[in-house]
């Protein structure tokens, strides 16, 4: 007989309870009385209908126990508790005589299992992306509340991506009595553009100032390129925090930013986003005090603070002050120094007092320096780049510079310098963790250019020979108008001393428009670093050059150099290089000066000098680069300056958008002949495009020219501008740039595409 049942209908439950009560009354009258107050004793409990749910999960929820009198209240509660588990479509209770009492039987009907979850209609986002947004998976119980909750999750995701018109309908299809398929039918609709962003309640800061810090923008002319102008929930949350920080940096400590409120335009093609700002009062700084400092007095530390008494409070300046003070301490050996500010506002005067609580932590020395991950590179190659030695007083600035130097070896995919302090011993061990990358490079390829026609190229380079840090390169180029062979070698630590040695030998032949040139030569050089940034070098070069196949109508400057001449020259150079990364710098500079004197024997007598300076300035994730170059060359003792030692301006390494030599003097035939002087200025704005693959875009403006002896330096400058891409690829940096000629002359093209594989200049 059935005592109680449970189904989703409350009305049905009430009817069953009445019927059950009548049944129990008849049962009690018919059964022998055990007690004047008690019902029959429950001798057993059985659960039927289970297929996937564990029986123990139900039994621990039962309040009716074996050995106790049957209680209608317990049975009713048990039905409710089982049903709340969410696994069952129906729950009922039956009773039958058993061993002089009753056996209570709970009969359940399990909900079907969802064996498959899929999506239909989605185009902008693939199935994997949508599965990341939901909590329901195959094996889950078919539950209407759970399914609807996941519909809401998907709608929230689509709305957060700008698809506010997306419609999602769940469809449950029965496969067997116990299994169903769940399909989310998706109509994504069109992406809704932000027509307007409204800022309400702001008085101290303008709409323009607030919108400037936001990443979400209203739809504009450049939205097709920047993909801006669409609503994104995660970005909006970050924007609200950016607005708060803007107000904090302007002294508004009680600012509240509420919203966003989104409203569709009447045609449902656009969206209006509204944010409300409650600014509150502006706070200024009453006092700045230091506590806990013993090694350095207040005056010394105050010099590091950008936030002073009388200033409008700025959390940005406060953070900068904390950074400067901790850097100052850590560069003096106080490796664990910390600064905790207390900001005490006065609600009446609208002033704050700032207390900088300093925990100096004591001076630490460098303990063990351990290297791991270098399966090929020898330890000494890494250790000699360290600016800290075991036993030195710790210095965070030198630790950062050590990282830059090891990274600039370009031998490793990743470099980590991990300080591990031992507080009791007052030492910091440094773990250097590196991940080797391939330093050998074999390139076999070809191409076409208007100058060299068809070109084939073979390049075999090993930048870390036998793990010693030595460099060797064998290169050959074979073109319709030129051939080139080169073998070069460099040892950055010759005889394990901080002295570099370079050797090179080459042979080249090239057909110019008015003549042909053949050259064979070699060089040897030595260099030395003087501190972390400065170095000097001295190189000797011997070259034998032949000018032949000269055109009958060639200019005198060419005919005068027919035949074979030798050059025996020496070149001293001084370089200061503080770039944070040699391949892809974002800060620092490289400044160099060299002078070549030719006349140590040989036929050519000349002097040639060059000053080259390039600076990098970071602006957020972007970089501004400025470069200037000034060169001068002249023959000596009545000798002419060789054609191949003159300055030729035009091309990817000088003025982009001009062909080789176009930015300089020409002979009476109109052919480029190079100059004895040059002036170059390059400005670049570099923007990251895809950080994960180190792809960047560049906008540039170039100015410069080469000049002959009688021309005035700085006159008749050539101007170009353009855009390009730069990729630090796994096989080396690649540049593709287009330069537009702003002052096009006769026989010049309006612009040129430039391509280069190798180091950025």
C-alpha angles and dihedrals in degrees: 000000000000116000102178138353134196126214133155091265115092091197091056090050092056092051091049092050091054092048091047091051091054089048093051091049092054090044093052092049092050097043123079109262112255094179138351090240105032138077125222119303118256106233098177144008123210131182120207135185099041118144107153107003117088113247092222090062089063098040094056089058095054118107093184106086134194112259093029127105115264110264122192091208091057092049091050092049091047091055090051093047093050092047092050089061086079096223100101138072094193137017125186136165127221131183134205135174112272131174094333094316138047137298112212114212120197108201115195135182113209122222116246119268121243103234097174135031119188142155133230130192097024114134108153095050126038125229094261092056092050093047088059088063099053134069099203116096138171109290094040121126117256100253122165094211092050092048093049091048089057091048087057091049092053093047090050090051093050092046090050089055093051099264097120093158095057114133121201125189123182116220120195115199120191114229100171134350089275104029135065139177119230118208125181108211107207130196102184097188122194124318108257116232121221104243096180141004112208123200114196131188097021118132109150095047123044126234088249094055091049096045090048092068093046121095093202110081135179117258113283144164093278095047091099088063102034097037088226125136097073129105119249119179098209092049092048091055089052091047091055088054090049090053091050090050090050090055092044088054089055097050101263101132096167098051118143122196114193132184150355102221113187125202128179119225116246092262089049091229096106141039135220114209118199129193124185122210127198102191104185122192124328115243128212129196116262099180141356115206136174126218131183096025114131106150094055129032127237093258092058093049094044089061087063094051118094089189114078138173110281094029123119105259114261124182089199091059090045091055090047090052091051090050093049094049095047090046090049092052095042091051088056095053100270092124097171098040112140137184123210114185124211114205113196114187124201108213092198101050095028091230131127130210115214120210116188107205108201125197104189096187097199134270118302130200129208112266124183121351108207126184126204137172097039101121092161110018114080118242093241092060088061098037094054089061092056115106090199127065130197109278095025121127106263116259121182093199091057090046091056091047090050089056091051093049094049091045091049090059083078091213097114139061091211134013124194127181107193118189113210110192123206101201098193093051093040091228134121119213115207121215114199109201118186136172114212122230132192110279096178117092129192117180126178115175149118144218148167133252134173089240104043100023110204113013131187120193138193120185124178114181135168113187097183106037110200089341092292098114092247120139130218129175136183115187136174132180125186120188141162089257105021146035127193134182126182138175116186135172133186132187109190091193106037110198087355090292125124089258124106126215126198130189129183140170127185146170125199139171126187137176112222123189095260102023147004126246131202122185136179123180152131142207142203125199143175129202139180136198115227099189138337095306110015127082138163133200142185122205134183121205132188119190135173114203130185123195111198144146089051115181116248091237095046118135122260093252087065100038091052089065100049112135136030125320133172129219122207108181143162124209124195115191138182122202134184112192121177099157115142091220126017097206099040111012124186101173140021130041145256118220124177140174126188136170124195119203117192117190107085088124121307128091103278121080117185145123123225128182135181135188114196125180129174127176133192124205121187119219106182105298093340128082134213116208125193124186134183128183130183123183137180132181135172140171118248134220093012094308123132122245106254117250091238093054095055123103115260113193120199133075140064095309097048122016112358116216094037124093122240109300096357091119093066148046124322130200126241089276091056094251120140113252103171127238140262091229134038138188122190133178122181127182123186137180110202121198126186113237104174112012094186092065096028094244116160138180124221136199114195144183120198129193128178152096145198119241139202123230095270096045123095116246109244097024126121094010120193120231130203137162136185151133136258151165128248124194127184092209126187089259097045142295117312127197128195114176138165118211122196118210106231095189104033116194131198115300092011125123120238090241146340139224110229126200129187137170115200140044120353112245 
